[in-house]
């Protein structure tokens, strides 16, 4: 039933990214697990990468958030957000295991939240007016003072039922614990996605400070016990591994590490085998995979869609009428044509009284290797029509246009089929010169010739008022707000241009996501933005500061020069660039035998650039294009 809905153009259950990898997030405290982390990078992850590629032709990626986080992230309290965001991506996009947890005797570092909902903040503020909160914090550094104040205020708010216990716990919880709670929540209905490893050191009292929590030791110890008990209750016992050893005993430690690495590899491998077996039936279905690729593109495009009622009313009038010649959406690049086409997939069924009798077929031409010329998309469309209406699939496709016309005639009279083709201009030149060579001249309703009439609907850029409305809708969607002075920074961008295209507005909005409520001085470079090209340059500058200038700019240059690379190829090329490696290893030195760019660094860049990158499958290998 689910597949039938996909064939009919119902894409609600499909993500906005193709699942083509096992993406594993490794969660543990930092200072006391260096040996395990380094050993995994050196000995285990390469084996899993090779296994996934050879056995299932999928990628294996890992995220170890200890690697490469710039000081800028720590200074803005962004570390926790970055870790949780990457964990969410792994849970959403991994085909198998998505989180592995390693716990020993530390509960982990606890940071003040980077963002506090305004309702909670107002309650906290009312409690910090009590000066007794400040009596215990003299002599502490500013960060520690802030944490103490927030925790005490949260405790008092919770006692008075102003905030919930879960909201109170946000100010006491460690980074590792937040990752664990998030992983359990994300996988609530997804079995066999998490693995857990417990390490018990019998000589823990003889070990240095890096193996212990250094703040609120009694509370941290109890919180660690609670989180371990939760994991034992939530995860099947077969996927929990426990080790007991003396850390100072070198032989004991070596045996443990060897056993840990072997168990880790076998446990992840078992989960990969389990899930790939579940997906095997769909992997061989070429048509289903093609439809899913376009569905992913569709769902990605509608995430930031803003209603354009005047355009949709014209389209609705055309689609629900008896007109039987094609309709063309016209507009300059960046005006949102593709987003409109994607949104139509969701909207069109509601225009009919018999929703179940409406099918939509959408193809984003040029977005996949199989859609760069018109012949292959037409064959795919014919196959899909046959699947929807249970027709016999033609045995050959010598004359695709004729077969297409005959198939259309065979569609049941009580059914409605809407065909959406986006980016006609992306077709090969030979297919563009004369559309009548492949576009049917006869439709089921009459013998109208498409050469004699095309309905055109022009897609125009936003005016100033619409641009403001779009900005406010996006802010509301993300539960954010800007200060009055920050709105003033944006106003000139809307008045400098008579018309604002969605791409320009999207670039501006993405920059507001980095602003804080206490930012009062505008960035001069941002103030100088006038055109889309300026906004792109500014985006690059900001991402350079976040990821490192050398790493980010070289990544973009290699993508441009190559015309598209797989993620493994990107990592390999960056790992051969000495300037890139030198810039990365300033933040963390890798295992001695593995001087290589951590996969996590490219993944973070791709996540930030996702909406501006194109992903295509070449020989079943996903390749990224800029």
C-alpha positions in Angstrom: 0.0 0.0 0.0 2.8 2.4 0.9 4.6 1.7 -2.5 1.3 2.3 -4.3 0.9 5.7 -2.7 4.5 6.5 -3.8 3.7 5.6 -7.4 0.7 7.9 -7.2 2.8 10.8 -6.1 2.1 10.8 -2.3 5.5 11.5 -0.8 4.7 12.2 2.9 6.8 9.3 4.2 9.9 10.1 2.2 12.8 12.1 3.6 14.4 15.0 1.9 17.7 13.1 1.4 18.4 9.8 -0.2 19.4 7.0 2.2 22.6 5.6 0.8 24.9 5.2 3.8 25.3 4.0 7.3 26.0 7.1 9.3 27.2 6.4 12.8 27.3 9.0 15.6 29.8 8.1 18.4 28.7 9.4 21.8 30.8 9.4 24.8 32.6 11.6 27.2 35.8 13.1 25.7 38.9 13.0 27.8 38.6 9.4 29.2 37.9 7.6 25.9 40.8 8.8 23.7 42.2 5.3 23.3 38.9 3.9 22.1 38.2 6.7 19.7 41.6 6.7 18.2 41.5 2.9 17.8 38.1 3.0 16.1 39.4 5.6 13.6 42.5 3.7 12.9 41.3 0.0 12.9 37.5 -0.3 12.8 36.0 2.5 10.7 38.2 1.7 7.6 37.0 -2.0 7.8 33.4 -1.0 8.1 33.8 1.4 5.2 35.3 -1.3 3.1 32.6 -3.8 4.1 29.7 -1.5 3.3 31.2 -0.6 -0.1 32.0 -4.2 -1.2 29.0 -5.9 0.2 26.2 -3.4 -0.3 27.7 -0.6 -2.4 26.8 2.0 0.2 28.9 4.5 2.1 30.0 4.2 5.7 30.5 7.5 7.6 31.1 8.3 11.2 30.7 11.4 13.3 33.1 12.0 16.1 32.3 15.5 17.3 35.6 15.7 19.2 37.2 16.4 15.9 37.7 19.8 14.4 35.1 21.9 16.2 36.5 25.5 15.9 37.0 27.7 18.9 34.2 30.0 17.5 31.7 27.2 18.2 32.7 26.9 21.8 32.8 30.6 22.4 29.2 30.9 21.2 27.9 27.9 23.3 27.2 26.2 19.9 29.0 22.9 20.7 25.9 21.1 22.1 23.7 22.3 19.2 26.2 21.1 16.7 26.5 17.7 18.3 22.7 17.2 18.5 22.1 18.4 15.0 24.7 15.9 13.6 23.1 13.2 15.8 19.7 14.0 14.3 21.1 13.8 10.8 22.7 10.4 11.5 19.4 9.1 13.0 17.4 10.4 10.0 19.8 9.4 7.2 21.5 6.2 8.3 20.3 3.0 6.7 21.4 0.9 9.8 23.2 1.8 13.0 23.0 5.5 13.7 24.4 5.8 17.3 27.0 4.0 19.4 27.4 4.9 23.1 30.4 4.4 25.2 30.2 5.2 29.0 32.7 4.7 31.8 32.9 6.7 35.0 32.2 10.2 33.8 28.8 11.8 33.3 30.4 14.5 31.2 30.7 18.2 30.7 27.6 20.4 31.4 27.2 23.6 29.5 24.7 26.4 29.8 22.0 26.2 27.0 22.8 28.2 23.9 19.1 29.0 23.4 16.4 29.4 26.1 12.7 29.8 25.2 11.4 33.2 26.1 8.8 31.9 28.5 11.4 30.0 30.5 13.8 32.9 30.3 11.3 35.3 31.8 10.7 32.9 34.8 14.4 32.5 35.3 14.9 36.2 35.2 12.3 36.7 37.9 14.2 34.3 40.2 17.7 35.8 39.6 16.5 39.0 41.2 16.9 37.2 44.5 20.5 38.3 45.5 21.0 35.1 47.6 21.7 33.4 44.3 24.9 35.4 43.9 26.4 34.6 47.3 28.1 31.4 46.3 29.6 32.4 43.1 32.2 35.1 44.0 35.6 34.3 42.6 34.3 32.0 39.8 34.9 32.7 36.1 32.0 34.2 34.2 31.0 31.0 32.4 30.8 29.1 35.7 28.9 31.9 37.3 26.3 31.8 34.5 25.8 28.1 34.9 25.4 28.3 38.7 22.9 31.2 38.3 20.8 29.4 35.7 20.8 26.1 37.6 19.7 27.6 40.8 17.0 29.7 39.1 15.8 26.6 37.2 15.6 24.7 40.5 13.5 27.4 42.1 11.2 27.7 39.0 10.7 23.9 39.0 9.9 23.9 42.8 7.2 26.5 42.1 5.8 24.6 39.1 6.7 27.5 36.7 8.7 25.1 34.5 8.5 21.3 34.1 11.2 18.9 35.4 12.3 18.2 31.9 12.8 21.9 31.3 14.7 22.2 34.6 16.9 19.3 33.6 18.1 21.2 30.5 20.3 23.3 32.8 21.8 20.3 34.6 22.3 17.7 31.9 25.6 16.9 30.3 26.3 16.9 26.5 26.7 13.1 26.5 23.4 12.6 28.3 21.6 15.0 25.9 22.9 12.9 23.0 21.7 9.7 24.6 18.2 11.0 25.4 18.0 12.4 21.8 19.2 9.1 20.3 16.6 7.1 22.3 13.9 9.5 21.3 14.8 9.5 17.6 14.9 5.7 17.5 11.8 5.0 19.6 10.1 3.2 16.7 13.3 2.0 15.0 14.7 -1.3 16.3 18.3 -2.3 16.2 19.8 1.2 15.5 21.7 1.8 18.8 24.7 0.0 20.4 25.9 0.5 23.9 29.3 -0.2 25.5 29.9 0.1 29.3 33.5 0.2 30.6 34.1 -0.5 34.3 37.6 0.3 35.7 38.3 -1.5 38.9 41.2 0.9 39.6 39.3 4.0 38.9 40.3 5.6 42.3 43.9 5.4 41.3 43.5 7.2 38.0 44.0 10.9 37.1 41.4 13.6 36.8 40.6 13.0 33.1 38.8 9.8 34.2 36.6 11.6 36.7 33.9 14.3 36.8 35.4 17.5 38.3 32.1 19.3 39.2 29.3 18.3 41.6 30.8 14.8 41.9 28.0 13.3 44.0 25.2 14.6 41.7 27.2 13.6 38.5 27.6 10.1 39.9 23.9 9.7 40.5 23.1 11.2 37.1 25.5 8.7 35.4 23.8 5.8 37.2 20.4 7.0 36.0 21.5 7.3 32.4 23.0 3.8 32.5 19.8 2.3 34.0 17.8 4.1 31.3 19.9 2.5 28.5 19.6 -1.0 30.1 15.8 -0.5 30.1 15.6 0.9 26.6 18.0 -1.2 24.6 18.0 -5.0 24.0 20.5 -6.8 26.2 22.1 -8.4 23.1 23.2 -4.9 22.0 24.8 -3.9 25.3 28.4 -4.8 25.9 30.1 -4.6 29.4 33.8 -4.7 30.1 35.6 -4.8 33.4 39.4 -4.2 33.6 42.3 -2.6 35.4 43.3 0.4 33.3 46.8 0.6 34.7 47.5 -3.0 33.8 48.9 -2.7 30.3 48.1 -6.3 29.3 44.6 -6.0 30.7 44.1 -2.7 28.8 45.4 -4.2 25.5 43.1 -7.2 25.8 40.2 -5.0 26.5 40.9 -2.7 23.5 41.3 -5.6 21.2 38.0 -7.1 22.4 36.2 -3.8 22.2 37.3 -3.2 18.6 36.3 -6.7 17.5 32.9 -6.5 19.3 32.3 -3.0 17.8 33.0 -4.2 14.3 30.8 -7.3 14.6 27.9 -5.6 16.3 27.7 -2.8 13.7 28.1 -5.3 10.9 25.2 -7.4 12.2 22.9 -4.4 12.3 24.0 -3.4 8.8 23.2 -6.9 7.5 19.9 -6.9 9.3 18.7 -3.6 7.8 20.1 -4.1 4.3 18.2 -7.4 4.2 15.0 -5.6 5.0 15.7 -3.1 2.2 16.8 -5.7 -0.4 13.5 -5.9 -2.1 13.3 -2.2 -2.8 16.9 -1.8 -3.8 16.4 -3.8 -7.0 13.3 -1.9 -8.1 14.8 0.6 -10.5 11.5 2.5 -11.1 10.8 2.8 -7.4 14.3 4.2 -6.8 13.8 6.7 -9.6 10.5 7.9 -8.2 12.0 8.2 -4.7 14.9 10.3 -6.1 12.4 12.8 -7.5 10.3 12.6 -4.3 13.4 13.5 -2.3 14.0 16.5 -4.5 10.3 17.5 -4.2 10.3 17.3 -0.3 13.5 19.2 -0.1 12.2 22.1 -2.3 9.0 22.6 -0.3 10.7 23.0 3.1 10.8 26.8 2.8 7.9 27.3 0.5 5.9 30.5 0.9 2.3 30.5 -0.5 1.8 32.3 -3.8 -2.0 32.3 -4.1 -2.1 34.3 -7.4 0.1 31.8 -9.1 -1.6 28.8 -7.7 -5.1 30.1 -8.6 -4.0 30.3 -12.3 -2.5 26.8 -12.2 -5.7 25.4 -10.5 -7.9 27.0 -13.2 -5.8 25.4 -15.9 -5.6 21.9 -14.3 -9.3 21.6 -13.3 -10.5 22.9 -16.7 -11.0 20.9 -19.9 -8.0 22.5 -21.6 -5.9 19.7 -23.0 -2.7 21.5 -24.1 0.4 22.0 -21.9 0.9 24.8 -19.4 4.3 26.4 -19.0 5.6 28.2 -16.0 8.0 30.9 -17.1 10.5 32.9 -14.9 14.1 33.9 -14.4 16.5 31.6 -12.5 16.0 31.9 -8.8 12.3 33.0 -8.9 11.1 29.8 -7.3 9.7 27.8 -10.2 11.0 24.4 -9.0 9.6 25.1 -5.5 6.2 25.8 -7.0 6.3 22.6 -9.0 7.2 20.6 -5.9 4.5 22.2 -3.8 1.9 21.4 -6.6 2.5 17.7 -5.8 1.0 18.3 -2.3 -1.7 20.8 -3.4 -3.3 19.3 -6.6 -5.1 16.3 -5.0 -7.1 18.7 -2.7 -8.5 20.4 -5.9 -10.5 17.2 -6.7 -13.5 15.8 -4.9 -12.2 12.2 -5.5 -8.7 12.4 -4.1 -8.0 8.7 -4.5 -8.6 9.0 -8.2 -5.8 11.6 -8.6 -2.2 10.6 -9.5 0.8 12.8 -10.0 4.0 12.1 -11.8 6.8 14.5 -11.3 10.3 14.6 -12.8 12.9 17.2 -12.1 14.8 17.0 -15.4 18.5 17.1 -15.1 18.5 16.5 -11.3 19.4 12.8 -11.8 21.6 11.0 -14.4 18.5 9.2 -15.8 16.7 12.5 -16.5 19.3 14.5 -18.5 17.8 13.4 -21.8 14.0 13.1 -22.5 14.0 9.5 -23.7 14.8 7.9 -20.3 12.3 10.1 -18.3 9.6 9.3 -20.8 10.2 5.5 -20.5 10.2 5.9 -16.7 6.9 7.8 -16.9 5.4 5.1 -19.1 6.5 2.5 -16.6 5.0 4.5 -13.7 1.6 4.9 -15.5 1.5 1.2 -16.1 2.2 0.5 -12.5 -0.5 3.0 -11.3 -3.3 1.7 -13.6 -2.1 -2.0 -13.8 -1.4 -1.9 -17.5 1.0 -4.1 -19.4 4.4 -2.6 -19.7 5.6 -2.4 -23.3 8.1 -5.0 -24.3 10.1 -2.4 -26.3 10.4 1.3 -26.7 11.4 1.8 -30.3 9.0 4.8 -30.7 8.7 6.3 -27.3 6.4 9.1 -28.3 3.9 6.8 -30.0 3.9 4.4 -27.0 3.4 7.3 -24.6 0.4 8.6 -26.6 -1.2 5.1 -26.6 -0.6 4.6 -22.9 -2.3 8.0 -22.1 -5.4 6.8 -24.1 -5.7 3.7 -21.9 -6.0 5.6 -18.6 -9.4 4.9 -17.1 -11.9 7.7 -17.7 -12.7 8.2 -14.0 -9.0 8.8 -13.2 -7.0 12.1 -13.2 -3.3 12.1 -14.1 -1.2 15.2 -13.8 2.3 15.2 -15.2 4.8 17.7 -13.9 8.1 18.3 -15.7 10.5 20.7 -14.1 13.5 22.4 -15.7 12.8 21.7 -19.3 15.8 23.9 -20.1 18.0 21.3 -18.5 17.4 18.8 -21.3 19.9 18.2 -24.0 19.7 20.8 -26.9 18.4 18.2 -29.3 15.3 17.7 -27.1 14.7 21.4 -26.8 14.8 22.5 -30.4 11.4 20.8 -31.3 9.3 19.8 -28.3 6.8 18.1 -30.7 9.3 15.3 -31.3 8.5 13.9 -27.8 5.6 15.8 -26.4 2.3 14.1 -27.5 0.3 16.0 -30.1 -2.9 14.2 -29.2 -4.4 14.0 -25.7 -7.2 11.7 -24.6 -9.8 14.5 -24.6 -9.4 15.7 -28.2 -7.0 15.9 -31.1 -5.6 19.3 -30.1 -2.1 19.9 -31.5 0.3 21.2 -28.9 2.2 23.2 -31.6 -0.8 25.5 -31.9 -1.2 26.6 -28.3 0.7 26.7 -25.0 -0.7 28.3 -21.8 2.0 30.4 -20.1 2.0 31.5 -16.5 4.8 33.9 -15.5 6.5 33.5 -12.1 7.7 36.9 -10.9 10.1 37.8 -8.1 8.8 39.0 -4.8 7.9 42.6 -4.2 9.0 44.3 -1.0 5.9 43.5 1.0 5.9 39.9 0.0 9.5 39.5 0.9 8.8 40.8 4.4 5.9 38.3 4.7 8.1 35.5 3.6 10.8 36.4 6.1 8.3 36.5 9.0 6.8 33.2 8.0 10.3 31.5 8.0 11.0 33.1 11.4 7.8 31.7 12.8 8.5 28.3 11.3 11.8 28.2 13.1 10.4 29.8 16.3 12.8 32.7 16.1 12.4 36.4 16.2 14.7 39.3 15.4 15.2 42.5 17.4 13.9 45.8 16.0 17.4 46.9 15.2 18.1 43.7 13.3 14.9 44.2 11.2 16.4 47.6 10.3 19.5 45.9 9.0 17.4 43.9 6.6 15.1 46.7 5.4 17.6 48.2 2.9 18.0 44.8 1.2 14.3 44.9 0.3 14.3 48.5 -1.0 17.6 48.4 -2.9 16.0 46.0 -5.4 12.6 46.6 -6.9 12.1 42.8 -7.1 13.6 40.2 -4.7 14.0 36.6 -5.9 13.6 33.7 -3.4 17.3 32.7 -3.7 18.4 36.1 -2.6 15.9 36.2 0.3 16.9 32.6 1.3 20.6 33.6 1.5 19.8 36.6 3.7 17.6 34.6 6.0 20.2 31.9 6.4 22.5 34.6 7.8 19.9 35.7 10.4 20.1 32.3 11.9 23.6 33.1 13.2 22.4 36.3 14.9 21.9 36.6 18.6 19.5 38.8 20.6 22.4 40.7 22.0 23.9 41.6 18.6 23.5 45.4 18.2 26.2 46.4 15.8 25.7 45.4 12.2 28.4 43.6 10.3 29.7 46.1 7.7 30.1 43.4 5.1 26.4 42.3 5.5 25.3 45.9 5.3 27.1 46.1 1.9 25.1 43.2 0.4 23.0 44.4 -2.6 22.9 41.5 -5.0 22.6 37.7 -4.9 26.3 37.4 -5.7 27.2 39.6 -2.7 25.0 37.3 -0.5 26.8 34.2 -1.8 30.2 35.8 -1.0 29.0 36.7 2.5 27.7 33.1 3.1 31.1 31.7 2.0 32.9 34.1 4.4 30.7 33.1 7.3 31.2 29.4 6.6 34.9 30.0 6.4 34.9 31.3 9.9 32.8 28.3 11.1 34.7 25.5 9.4 38.1 27.0 8.7 38.9 29.1 5.6 41.3 26.6 4.0 39.1 23.6 4.5 35.9 25.2 3.3 37.2 27.1 0.3 39.3 24.1 -0.9 36.2 21.9 -0.6 34.2 24.2 -2.8 37.0 24.6 -5.3 37.5 20.9 -5.7 33.7 20.4 -6.3 33.7 23.2 -8.9 36.8 21.9 -10.8 35.8 18.3 -10.8 32.2 18.8 -11.9 31.0 16.5 -9.1 32.5 14.1 -6.6 31.4 11.3 -4.4 31.8 11.9 -0.7 34.6 9.4 -0.4 36.4 11.1 -3.3 36.0 14.5 -1.6 37.5 13.2 1.6 40.3 11.5 -0.2 41.2 14.7 -2.2 41.1 16.8 1.0 43.2 14.3 2.8 45.9 14.6 0.2 46.0 18.4 0.6 48.7 19.2 3.1 47.4 22.8 3.7 44.0 21.4 4.6 45.4 18.8 7.0 47.7 21.3 8.7 44.7 23.6 9.3 42.6 20.8 10.7 45.3 19.3 13.0 45.6 22.6 14.8 42.4 21.6 16.6 43.1 17.9 17.1 46.0 15.5 16.3 44.8 12.2 14.8 46.1 8.7 15.5 49.7 8.4 14.6 49.1 5.9 11.7 46.1 7.8 10.2 46.9 11.2 8.9 43.6 11.7 7.2 40.7 14.2 7.2 38.0 13.1 9.6 34.8 12.3 7.7 32.9 14.5 10.2 34.4 17.7 8.9 33.1 17.3 5.4 29.7 16.1 6.7 29.4 19.3 8.7 30.2 21.4 5.6 27.7 19.5 3.5 25.0 19.9 6.1 25.5 23.7 6.1 25.6 23.8 2.3 22.9 21.2 1.7 20.3 23.5 0.1 22.9 24.9 -2.3 24.3 21.5 -3.4 22.9 19.0 -5.9 23.2 15.3 -5.3 23.0 12.8 -8.2 23.6 9.1 -8.4 26.2 8.0 -10.9 26.4 4.2 -11.2 24.5 4.0 -7.8 27.2 6.1 -6.2 25.8 9.5 -4.8 27.9 12.4 -6.2 27.7 16.0 -5.0 27.7 18.9 -7.4 28.0 22.7 -6.7 
